[in-house]
């Protein structure tokens, strides 16, 4: 896409107020939908979670009740054999007839048990039989497992003070409900002559029939029940307890998560409904904002663009609205009228204001340049004569006499010679200081003269020796009356493009600020070092470092603001502000850096280097 000359086309169009409002409303809608979702999730999910917990508890209770009822049937059958005179007599004198009648296939089938055993109080098994549930034949393997289970079980402890009890036992890979009863007379009297046991196998099919769900018998999981929540089902495991109240197996089955699925559907329905409602509200709000707010604002914006293009401060046509938009239009027209009046006043005052600021800047630089002169004059006025005039006159009077001893005459002559040498040295030092003061005064006059000649013009740039300007200002700045300053700067020439007078004022200002920073530390002395380097981009970089009080990073951002000063006793703050503007006017730059308070500072000036002159080859 071609770009028109003198006009930079924006790559990204600024976001309009309408777009911002749409984004804001979108975020509000999303936040509202998220908030409603969280609220519904907080309200609905725990309620259905409690209902699901109740479903789990009901299934666990139902399973435990079914296992208990299954074992109770076996216990009821074994209790009848326990409280029976024939059983009581059999334990006293075992006989084949009792065994043939009571342990027959028909009798065990009628009882619905697969295993039976009579055990003495000492744990000796009198008789035990196990019939296969499917074929009705003897099953030696299960009979052996049944006998091992009896041998490992404390029957007296299981029955306790009651007459019978029930528990579950693991017989190989089979789980059986076992009922045990004390063998007594039919009326329940008599000393128990042992225990009778009956066993009924619990198969997965029987367990499924009891629970009315597809169940299975699995290895034990512990004494407490457990439930695992799947995506659509609940996996429930209930322990099957043995004689020692430890789990010998577990009944496991799965039920659908109807309650959770119902809660999830309700939550999704509520979220969808609230989101749709929010969407409708947002669309209505967007249309209302566009018609009631954005269109009137666009009308004001078009009028402002017309004012900017034509420069005429004509009023906006009022639409008669009595709301905030109408008040904005009326206030805008009043502002245009005031701006029109102020435009004339500003045009009258702008010239005087420019002259005033220029004069303030000039006086600030003149004051800085006069400070060394004031210091030199103060030192000269305060300095006393090197030799007491009265003593010198007395010495000359004695020398005029002829009767003065030779030794005395030699001492007087040496004293007079030393006084004359001190006087000569003092005059030479005074002459040198006056020379510095004369140069400073010439600098002041040069500042005033150039400011008068170029009050509001861009300064012409010339080839300047930066090192010479630094050396001259260092010679003047060392007469600071605030602290003893030690200067170090390069002696070799370094050329740059600048206004010699303005650059000298800038460097003098920076030296004065550095001296004040050193004095603020309270040490009474400090150092100012200057380095001058050239970089690969054709610039001369002047770094003025001091070991003064430095400044913090937050103050560093405001140092170049007009009127800002770090000194509580100073006002105006034109020094750094003027220096930065002057460096910019000379196509240069100025920045200040410091590592923090008490760590000194460095002022970095950047100027264009003088391009080397290339001599053409002789023809």
C-alpha positions as a printed Julia matrix, in Angstrom:
619×3 Matrix{Float64}:
   0.0     0.0     0.0
   1.56    3.36   -0.95
   2.17    5.89    1.8
   1.51    9.57    1.14
   4.53   11.81    1.51
   4.7    13.85    4.69
   1.97   11.82    6.3
   2.44    8.58    8.22
  -0.49    6.2     7.85
  -1.32    4.35   11.09
  -0.83    0.61   10.92
  -3.51   -0.04   13.54
  -6.68    2.0    13.7
  -7.37    3.32   17.23
 -10.07    1.43   19.09
 -13.32    3.34   19.16
 -15.5     3.86   22.2
 -18.1     1.54   20.71
 -15.56   -1.24   20.33
 -14.38   -0.68   23.89
 -17.94   -0.83   25.19
 -18.55   -4.02   23.22
 -15.41   -5.55   24.75
 -16.43   -4.38   28.22
 -19.95   -5.76   27.8
 -18.52   -9.01   26.48
 -16.26   -9.36   29.5
 -19.14   -8.43   31.78
 -21.28  -11.09   30.1
 -18.57  -13.7    30.39
 -17.97  -12.76   34.02
 -21.7   -12.87   34.69
 -22.07  -16.25   33.01
 -19.08  -17.55   34.94
 -20.47  -16.16   38.18
 -23.88  -17.69   37.58
 -22.24  -20.98   36.64
 -20.22  -20.98   39.84
 -23.27  -20.01   41.88
 -25.38  -22.75   40.34
 -22.52  -25.23   40.72
 -22.15  -24.24   44.38
 -25.89  -24.61   45.0
 -26.83  -27.57   42.78
 -23.75  -29.78   42.84
 -23.5   -30.22   46.65
 -27.24  -30.94   46.89
 -27.08  -33.68   44.31
 -23.81  -34.91   45.8
 -25.62  -35.36   49.12
 -28.43  -37.19   47.35
 -25.87  -39.43   45.65
 -24.2   -40.1    49.0
 -27.61  -41.1    50.33
 -28.06  -43.44   47.35
 -24.71  -45.04   48.13
 -25.6   -45.37   51.82
 -28.98  -46.93   50.93
 -27.33  -49.47   48.62
 -24.76  -50.31   51.29
 -27.47  -50.74   53.92
 -29.55  -52.84   51.53
 -26.55  -55.07   50.78
 -25.73  -55.52   54.44
 -29.38  -56.34   55.18
 -29.46  -58.89   52.34
 -26.26  -60.57   53.58
 -27.64  -60.57   57.11
 -30.95  -62.09   56.0
 -29.13  -64.76   53.99
 -27.06  -65.7    57.03
 -30.13  -65.49   59.32
 -31.85  -68.24   57.37
 -28.89  -70.53   57.94
 -28.8   -69.55   61.61
 -32.53  -70.29   61.97
 -32.05  -73.77   60.51
 -29.04  -74.58   62.69
 -30.79  -73.31   65.81
 -33.51  -75.93   65.34
 -30.84  -78.67   65.28
 -29.08  -77.16   68.27
 -32.12  -77.09   70.55
 -33.13  -80.71   69.84
 -33.09  -83.66   72.17
 -31.9   -86.01   69.42
 -28.87  -83.84   68.8
 -28.26  -83.61   72.55
 -28.42  -87.41   72.91
 -26.3   -87.94   69.79
 -23.44  -85.91   71.26
 -23.59  -88.13   74.36
 -23.64  -91.38   72.33
 -23.18  -90.91   68.55
 -25.23  -93.39   66.51
 -25.54  -94.37   62.86
 -29.32  -94.0    62.77
 -29.17  -90.3    63.7
 -26.42  -89.71   61.19
 -28.37  -91.55   58.49
 -31.56  -89.59   59.14
 -30.14  -86.12   59.9
 -27.29  -86.08   57.35
 -29.18  -87.5    54.43
 -29.28  -85.75   51.08
 -32.99  -85.13   51.45
 -32.61  -83.6    54.92
 -29.81  -81.27   53.82
 -31.7   -80.36   50.65
 -34.79  -79.53   52.71
 -32.65  -77.33   54.98
 -31.07  -75.67   51.93
 -27.53  -76.2    53.19
 -24.51  -77.88   51.64
 -22.47  -78.51   54.73
 -23.17  -79.81   58.29
 -20.93  -80.65   61.2
 -21.15  -81.58   64.9
 -18.26  -80.41   67.07
 -17.49  -81.22   70.71
 -16.78  -78.47   73.23
 -13.1   -79.34   72.88
 -13.21  -78.65   69.13
 -13.19  -82.29   67.98
 -15.34  -82.83   64.92
 -17.72  -85.78   65.52
 -19.19  -85.78   62.04
 -19.02  -83.48   59.02
 -20.53  -83.76   55.57
 -20.53  -81.58   52.42
 -22.76  -82.17   49.44
 -22.29  -80.44   46.08
 -25.15  -78.01   45.53
 -25.53  -78.86   41.84
 -25.11  -82.68   41.83
 -25.95  -83.59   45.41
 -22.77  -85.7    45.68
 -19.96  -85.54   48.2
 -17.4   -82.77   47.58
 -14.17  -83.69   49.38
 -12.41  -80.42   48.57
 -15.1   -78.21   50.05
 -15.51  -80.63   52.99
 -11.78  -80.26   53.73
 -12.04  -76.45   53.46
 -15.09  -76.56   55.74
 -13.18  -78.61   58.34
 -10.19  -76.21   58.2
 -12.5   -73.28   58.72
 -14.07  -74.99   61.78
 -10.66  -75.78   63.22
  -9.56  -72.13   62.88
 -12.73  -70.68   64.42
 -13.36  -70.2    68.13
 -17.01  -71.31   68.1
 -17.6   -70.59   71.78
 -16.41  -67.02   71.24
 -18.56  -66.65   68.12
 -21.74  -67.82   69.88
 -20.91  -66.05   73.13
 -23.73  -65.94   75.66
 -26.4   -66.55   73.05
 -27.6   -69.84   71.71
 -26.63  -69.31   68.04
 -24.72  -67.03   65.7
 -23.88  -66.59   62.02
 -20.85  -65.49   60.0
 -19.31  -65.89   56.57
 -16.28  -67.98   55.74
 -14.03  -68.32   52.7
 -13.9   -71.99   51.67
 -11.3   -72.1    48.95
 -12.68  -69.97   46.16
 -16.21  -70.16   47.58
 -17.92  -67.97   50.14
 -20.45  -69.59   52.45
 -22.82  -68.34   55.12
 -22.28  -70.43   58.25
 -24.69  -70.77   61.15
 -23.54  -72.19   64.5
 -25.68  -73.13   67.54
 -25.1   -74.68   70.93
 -26.34  -78.27   71.32
 -28.87  -78.34   74.15
 -32.14  -79.98   75.02
 -35.3   -78.99   73.2
 -36.36  -76.73   76.06
 -32.97  -75.03   76.01
 -31.82  -76.56   79.24
 -28.85  -78.72   79.97
 -25.14  -78.08   79.65
 -24.13  -77.53   76.05
 -22.51  -80.68   74.64
 -20.85  -78.89   71.71
 -21.9   -77.04   68.56
 -23.7   -77.85   65.39
 -22.76  -75.95   62.18
 -24.52  -75.56   58.87
 -23.1   -73.93   55.74
 -24.86  -72.49   52.7
 -22.83  -71.32   49.67
 -23.32  -67.75   48.52
 -22.92  -67.54   44.76
 -22.82  -64.38   42.57
 -26.14  -65.43   41.09
 -27.7   -65.67   44.54
 -26.16  -62.36   45.54
 -27.51  -60.72   42.37
 -30.95  -62.12   43.12
 -30.81  -60.78   46.67
 -29.72  -57.28   45.59
 -31.71  -57.15   42.35
 -28.59  -55.96   40.54
 -25.77  -57.64   38.69
 -23.37  -58.37   41.58
 -20.2   -60.37   42.05
 -18.1   -61.66   44.93
 -14.58  -60.21   44.98
 -11.57  -60.24   47.31
 -11.91  -58.29   50.55
 -11.33  -54.5    50.67
 -11.3   -53.95   54.44
 -13.92  -53.56   57.13
 -15.54  -50.44   55.67
 -17.52  -50.09   52.49
 -16.21  -48.15   49.5
 -17.73  -46.4    46.5
 -16.01  -45.32   43.28
 -17.7   -42.7    41.12
 -17.4   -43.3    37.43
 -18.63  -41.24   34.51
 -22.11  -42.76   34.56
 -22.08  -45.48   37.25
 -21.29  -45.94   40.93
 -19.1   -48.95   41.79
 -20.02  -50.04   45.34
 -18.13  -52.6    47.42
 -19.5   -53.93   50.74
 -17.31  -56.19   52.93
 -18.57  -59.69   53.82
 -17.49  -60.22   57.45
 -16.15  -63.45   58.9
 -16.2   -64.89   62.43
 -13.52  -62.44   63.66
 -15.41  -59.49   62.11
 -12.8   -59.21   59.38
 -13.76  -59.2    55.74
 -13.38  -62.54   53.99
 -14.73  -61.19   50.69
 -16.67  -58.26   49.3
 -19.93  -57.89   47.44
 -19.43  -55.59   44.47
 -21.93  -54.17   42.05
 -22.57  -51.05   39.99
 -25.62  -48.8    39.89
 -26.26  -45.94   37.45
 -25.57  -42.4    38.65
 -29.08  -41.25   37.94
 -29.02  -38.53   40.59
 -25.71  -37.07   39.41
 -26.77  -37.23   35.79
 -29.99  -35.46   36.69
 -28.05  -32.79   38.61
 -25.63  -32.36   35.72
 -28.48  -31.93   33.26
 -30.15  -29.39   35.54
 -26.88  -27.5    35.91
 -26.3   -27.44   32.14
 -29.89  -26.33   31.56
 -29.57  -23.56   34.15
 -26.25  -22.39   32.69
 -27.61  -22.42   29.14
 -30.71  -20.49   30.19
 -28.75  -17.88   32.17
 -26.2   -17.49   29.37
 -28.95  -16.98   26.8
 -30.61  -14.43   29.07
 -27.33  -12.57   29.53
 -26.73  -12.62   25.78
 -30.14  -11.09   25.13
 -29.52   -8.41   27.79
 -26.1    -7.61   26.31
 -27.53   -7.26   22.79
 -30.25   -4.91   24.03
 -27.73   -2.87   26.04
 -25.41   -2.62   23.04
 -28.2    -1.3    20.83
 -29.28    1.19   23.5
 -25.72    2.42   24.06
 -25.18    2.78   20.3
 -28.33    4.86   19.82
 -28.3     6.87   23.06
 -24.58    7.4    23.64
 -22.32    6.55   20.7
 -24.25    8.35   17.96
 -24.4    11.68   19.89
 -20.7    11.33   20.74
 -19.88   10.7    17.07
 -21.73   13.91   16.23
 -19.6    15.81   18.75
 -16.45   14.13   17.37
 -17.3    15.11   13.78
 -17.8    18.69   14.89
 -14.44   18.67   16.7
 -12.74   17.34   13.57
 -14.36   20.13   11.57
 -13.09   22.67   14.11
  -9.59   21.21   13.91
  -9.59   21.2    10.1
 -11.03   24.7     9.6
  -9.75   26.37   12.78
 -13.08   28.09   13.43
 -14.56   27.64   16.88
 -18.19   27.48   15.78
 -20.81   26.08   18.19
 -22.34   22.61   17.92
 -25.95   22.34   16.83
 -27.98   21.41   19.91
 -30.44   18.53   19.67
 -32.64   19.64   22.58
 -31.82   16.66   24.81
 -32.13   17.22   28.57
 -29.97   14.34   29.72
 -26.21   14.11   30.29
 -25.48   14.03   26.54
 -27.41   17.25   26.03
 -25.59   18.82   28.99
 -22.31   17.73   27.4
 -23.22   19.47   24.14
 -24.12   22.7    25.94
 -20.93   22.57   28.01
 -18.95   21.92   24.81
 -20.43   25.02   23.16
 -19.63   27.11   26.25
 -16.08   25.77   26.18
 -15.72   26.71   22.5
 -16.8    30.26   23.28
 -14.27   30.48   26.12
 -11.53   29.02   23.93
 -12.27   31.58   21.26
 -11.84   34.37   23.83
  -8.72   32.77   25.28
  -7.15   32.33   21.84
  -6.86   36.08   21.44
  -5.45   36.5    24.94
  -2.88   33.74   24.41
  -1.7    35.25   21.14
  -1.09   38.54   22.96
   0.69   36.92   25.9
   2.76   34.3    24.05
   5.42   36.71   22.87
   5.88   38.27   26.31
   5.98   34.83   27.95
   8.68   33.62   25.58
  10.81   36.69   26.31
  10.27   36.22   30.05
  11.34   32.56   30.06
  14.35   33.34   27.92
  15.37   36.1    30.31
  14.98   33.81   33.34
  17.17   31.17   31.69
  19.81   33.76   30.81
  19.85   35.12   34.38
  20.2    31.59   35.73
  23.26   30.96   33.57
  24.68   34.39   34.38
  24.29   33.65   38.09
  26.17   30.37   37.7
  28.94   32.15   35.79
  29.2    34.93   38.43
  29.53   32.49   41.35
  33.31   31.91   40.8
  33.88   35.68   40.51
  32.11   36.21   43.83
  34.23   33.47   45.42
  37.49   34.96   44.06
  36.59   38.46   45.3
  35.54   37.1    48.7
  38.84   35.26   49.07
  40.77   38.37   48.0
  38.96   40.62   50.47
  39.36   38.15   53.32
  43.06   37.49   52.61
  45.42   39.49   54.89
  48.9    40.82   54.09
  51.61   38.14   54.02
  53.84   40.11   56.5
  52.95   42.5    59.31
  53.76   46.01   58.01
  54.73   47.23   61.47
  57.33   44.54   61.9
  58.72   45.25   58.4
  59.04   49.0    59.2
  60.82   48.22   62.47
  63.24   45.92   60.66
  64.0    48.58   58.02
  64.5    51.18   60.8
  67.08   49.02   62.56
  68.93   48.35   59.31
  69.26   52.13   58.81
  71.25   52.41   62.02
  75.05   52.02   61.92
  75.43   50.48   65.34
  73.45   47.28   64.6
  75.6    44.19   65.25
  76.54   42.11   62.2
  74.63   39.0    63.29
  71.52   41.06   63.96
  71.91   42.8    60.58
  72.06   39.4    58.8
  68.81   38.23   60.45
  67.05   41.5    59.68
  68.21   41.34   56.08
  66.89   37.76   55.71
  63.55   38.77   57.26
  63.13   41.71   54.87
  64.04   39.5    51.87
  61.52   36.85   52.9
  58.81   39.51   53.34
  59.5    40.86   49.86
  59.31   37.33   48.35
  56.01   36.63   50.14
  54.61   39.89   48.85
  55.68   39.04   45.31
  54.11   35.52   45.56
  50.87   36.93   46.93
  50.65   39.43   44.1
  51.28   36.66   41.55
  48.53   34.48   43.04
  46.15   37.43   43.15
  46.97   38.2    39.53
  46.2    34.58   38.53
  42.88   34.61   40.38
  41.98   37.94   38.78
  42.81   36.4    35.41
  40.35   33.58   36.14
  37.78   36.13   37.26
  38.34   38.12   34.07
  37.75   34.98   32.0
  34.57   34.25   33.98
  33.4    37.83   33.46
  34.14   37.49   29.76
  32.08   34.3    29.8
  29.2    36.22   31.4
  29.41   38.97   28.83
  29.56   36.4    26.07
  26.41   34.71   27.42
  24.54   37.99   27.56
  25.71   39.05   24.14
  24.78   35.82   22.42
  21.39   35.65   24.16
  20.67   39.18   22.97
  21.66   38.3    19.42
  19.84   34.95   19.28
  17.01   35.2    21.79
  14.61   32.85   19.99
  16.68   31.34   17.21
  18.15   27.87   16.9
  21.86   28.18   17.83
  24.31   27.73   14.95
  26.61   24.75   15.37
  30.37   25.03   14.94
  33.5    22.96   15.36
  34.3    23.09   19.08
  37.1    21.61   21.17
  35.1    19.91   23.92
  38.2    19.22   26.02
  39.14   22.92   26.05
  35.59   23.92   27.11
  35.65   21.32   29.91
  39.09   22.51   31.1
  38.05   26.17   31.19
  34.85   25.47   33.14
  36.76   23.18   35.53
  39.24   26.02   36.21
  36.34   28.31   37.1
  34.29   25.69   39.02
  37.16   24.76   41.34
  36.6    28.11   43.11
  33.36   26.76   44.55
  32.83   28.02   48.09
  30.76   24.93   49.03
  33.41   22.2    48.96
  36.96   21.44   47.86
  36.69   19.87   44.41
  39.35   17.77   42.68
  38.92   17.69   38.89
  40.19   15.15   36.35
  39.61   15.48   32.61
  41.38   14.54   29.35
  44.0    16.9    27.97
  43.87   15.83   24.31
  41.56   17.78   21.96
  38.21   16.29   20.98
  36.08   17.97   18.3
  32.27   18.08   18.22
  29.51   20.11   16.59
  27.94   22.49   19.11
  27.38   26.08   20.06
  30.55   26.9    21.98
  28.87   29.37   24.35
  25.78   27.25   25.02
  27.83   24.06   25.52
  30.05   25.98   27.96
  26.94   27.09   29.86
  25.59   23.52   29.97
  28.89   22.09   31.25
  29.2    24.95   33.76
  25.67   24.22   35.02
  26.44   20.5    35.39
  29.71   21.28   37.23
  27.79   23.57   39.59
  25.15   20.87   40.26
  27.91   18.31   40.88
  29.63   20.67   43.35
  26.34   21.18   45.22
  25.78   17.38   45.32
  29.27   16.89   46.79
  28.69   19.65   49.36
  25.38   18.01   50.35
  27.26   14.91   51.52
  28.85   16.96   54.33
  32.37   15.61   53.69
  33.69   19.02   52.6
  35.5    17.6    49.57
  34.93   15.41   46.54
  35.96   14.6    43.0
  34.54   15.32   39.56
  35.9    13.28   36.66
  35.18   13.88   32.98
  35.64   11.36   30.17
  35.24   12.1    26.45
  34.79    9.25   23.98
  33.66    8.76   20.39
  31.35    5.92   19.39
  30.89    4.08   16.11
  27.74    6.07   15.22
  29.56    9.38   14.82
  28.8    10.81   18.25
  30.95   12.35   20.98
  29.92   11.21   24.47
  30.89   13.36   27.46
  30.42   11.71   30.9
  30.66   13.95   34.01
  30.85   11.81   37.17
  30.78   12.98   40.77
  30.84   11.28   44.15
  28.03   13.41   45.55
  24.74   12.45   47.14
  23.21   10.89   44.0
  19.46   10.39   43.62
  16.85    7.64   43.61
  15.21    6.22   40.49
  11.84    7.87   41.19
  13.44   11.32   41.4
  15.44   10.65   38.22
  12.22   10.71   36.17
  11.44   14.32   37.21
  14.89   15.94   37.13
  14.34   17.59   33.74
  10.88   18.95   34.53
  10.61   22.71   34.53
  10.55   24.09   38.06
  11.82   20.89   39.71
  14.84   21.1    42.04
  16.35   18.63   44.51
  17.5    21.5    46.75
  15.0    22.69   49.33
  16.66   26.14   49.5
  16.52   26.71   45.73
  13.61   27.72   43.56
  13.08   27.89   39.83
  14.61   24.61   38.76
  15.55   25.94   35.29
  19.11   24.56   35.25
  18.61   20.97   34.11
  15.44   21.87   32.22
  17.33   24.51   30.24
  20.37   22.23   29.79
  18.24   19.43   28.33
  16.48   21.81   25.94
  19.81   23.38   24.91
  21.35   19.96   24.16
  18.29   19.07   22.06
  18.62   22.39   20.19
  22.24   21.42   19.35
  21.07   18.06   17.93
  22.38   16.36   21.06
  20.98   14.78   24.2
  21.44   14.83   27.99
  20.6    12.17   30.52
  21.38   11.66   34.21
  22.07    8.32   35.89
  22.69    7.26   39.48
  22.92    3.95   41.3
  20.98    5.43   44.22
  21.22    7.92   47.05
  24.76    8.33   48.4
  26.35    6.66   45.34
  27.09    9.68   43.17
  25.73   10.5    39.73
  26.83   10.8    36.12
  25.64   13.28   33.49
  26.0    11.96   29.93
  26.03   14.49   27.05
  25.83   13.3    23.45
  26.87   15.51   20.51
  27.56   14.94   16.85
  31.23   14.44   16.03
  32.97   16.62   13.46
  33.24   14.76   10.19
  36.87   14.38    9.11
  37.9    16.41    6.1
  38.81   14.21    3.14
  41.32   15.87    0.82
  40.78   15.23   -2.87
  43.67   13.65   -4.79
  45.66   16.01   -6.88
  44.83   15.88  -10.52
